[in-house]
């Protein structure tokens, strides 16, 4: 059997390194795009007159899950339709940390008839739900309860579930069912964005990593509170 010369081996290693660098660059671009779309979603919720309850209560939330693009066909693990970002609020300082990147998946998403794409923001109201998001596999409705949030100008009321979900799509609201959705950390995206492997706990609790470009989204979430 013919051996591989050192020259050809070095060339192969060089090619592999180039390919890996290209993948890392593509992932970094993807995280930047996800961050920008999340900022747009929060801005949409902030200025929407129907999102009174959301603005009144986001300041009480322990964390926020932002999914800019949700399709009727449902989330696809690892696909563009199932991407989400999570920010958590530090109890001591009140400052928002993150984002941590996640993928979401479920068989179907209950959207109103005629609605094909929606923006979803979930307010995480309890420590139980935050702890679930720090795990490797979190099931909405199983590991934490979820309910659709009150929508409308002047909407009031107390919601006692662990998570409160809101959706927007072409001026249509409500009709959202997320029971059974699975939320998993996107470790590749987190590593690409922060330049080192980082778990959700590293990002959201220990604050062991930081990326200055997170500031705009953190400020947008903070400003969305009335």
N, C-alpha and C positions, 0 to 999 in steps of 0.2 A: 504494500500500500504506500502511496506517495505521501511523504510528509509535507507539512505546510511550512514554507520558509518563513523566517523571522520577518522578512519584508512584507510578505502577504499578510501575516498575522498582525503586524503593526498597522497595515492599511485597513484591515477589518476592524481593529479596535478603534482606529480613527473614525471610520465610517459610523460605527456604533455610537461613539461619543457625539458625533455631529447630529445623528438622528435623535439621541436623547436630548441634546441641547435644543433641537427644533421643537420636540414635544414639550419641553419645559417652557419655551417661549410661547407656544400656542396656548398652553394652560394659563400662563400669566395673562395673556391677552383676554382669555375667556373670563378670568376672575375680574379683570377690569370692566369688561362688558357687563357682567352680572352685577357688579357694584353700581354701575351707572344706571342700570334698569331698576335696581332697588331704590335708588335715590329718586327716580322719576315716580315710582309707585307711591312712596311716602309723600312726595309733593302733591300728587293727585288726591290722596286721602286728606292731606292737610287743608287743601282749599275747597274740598267738596262740601257743600252745605248740608248734605244728607248725613255726614259723618260726625254729628255732634257728640254722640256717646263715645265714639272712638277718641276724639280729642279730649273729652272730659276725663277719660280713664287711662289713657296711655301713660300718664305720669305715675299711675299706681302699679303699672305692670312690672313684673320682675324680668321679663324678657319679651322680645318681639320677633316673630317669624315673618319674613317677607318673601313671598313667592310672586314675582312679577308676571309670569305667564303660565296660566293653567288652562288646559284644553279639556273639552268635553270628553275626549277619548280617555282621559285620565292621566295620571302621572306615569312617567317611565323612568325607572331607576337608571340614573346615569345619563338620561337624555335631557335635551334642552327644556322640555316641558315640565320636568320635575325638579328644577333647581330652586333652592331657597337659601336665604341668608338669615342668621340669627344674631341678634345683639342682646346683651344682658345688662341690667342696671345694677350697679354696685350699691348695696344696701347702706354702706357707711357714707359714701360721697354723693350718691345720687347720679353719678356719671355713667354714661353708656359705654360699654366695652364691646369689641368685636369689629367686624363681623366674623363669625364662623360659617363656613360654607357647608351646605348639606344637599343631599338628594332626597326626593320624596317619591313614594310609589304607592299606588292603590289600583284596584280593578276599575273603579269608576269614580267620577266626581259629580255630585248632584248639583248641577247648575240649572237655572231656569230655562224653560223651553225657548229655543231661538238664540241662546247665548252659547257661543263657541269658545271664546277666550275670555278669561277673567284675571284680574289682579286679586291676590289674597294677602291679607295681613292678619296674623293671629296674635292677640295679646295673651301672654302667658302670665297668669295671675298668682300662681302658687309655687312654693318651693318644690313641691312634689313634681310638678310638670317640668320645672327647670332641671331637677335631678334626672328626670327621664331623658331630656334632650342631651345631657352629658354622657349618656350611655351609648353603646354601639348600635343599638336597635330599639327605637322608640315607636310604640304604636298608639296613635291618637284614638281615644275612645276606649282603649284597653288599659294602657298605663296611666292615662289621665283623661278626665272627662272634657268634652268640648260642646259648645253651643254656638249657634249663629248669634252675632251681636245685634243689639237694637239699632235700627237705621231710621233716619228721618230727622227733619229739622226739630230741635228741641227734644229729641228722644231721651227719656230718663229711665230709671229702673236699676235694680240690683241683679247682677248675674252671679250665681254662686259656683259655676263650673271652674275647673282648673284652667281652661283655655277658652277664649272668646274669639270667634273667627268672623272676619268681614270680607266681603268681596265686592268688586266693582267691575262692570263690563258694559261699555257703551250706554251709560246712564241707567243700567238695570242693576238692582240690588237684591240681596237675599237669595233664598233657594239653595243654600249651601249645605252640603253634607260631607263631612270629612272623617266620619267614623271608619276606622280600619286603615287609614293612611299610615304608612310607615315612613319614618324620618331617620335617615342615616347620615352620619358625618361623611363629607367628601374629603378624605384625608389628602388626596392628590392636590385638590384645589387649595386646601389650607396650606400645604407645604409650598406650593408655588407662590401664593400671595405673600406669605410671611418669610419666605426664603429659608425655611427650616421646618422639619416635621413638627406639627403642633396639634394636640388634641383639643376638642371643644373646651375642656377644663383649663388647659393652658391658656386659651384665648379669652374665655368668658369669665373665669373665676380667678385664676392665678395671675392673669395679665402678664404672662411670661414673654409674650411676643407683641410686636406692634408694627403697624404700617401707617405712615403719616397720611396716606390717601384715604384712610378710614374716617378722618375727621369730618368730612362733609356729610357722610351718611349719619354719623353719630349726632352731629348738630341738627340734621333734618329731623331725626326721631325726637330729639329733645324739644325742638321748636314746634313739633306737631301737637304738643300738649297745650291746651288753652290756659 
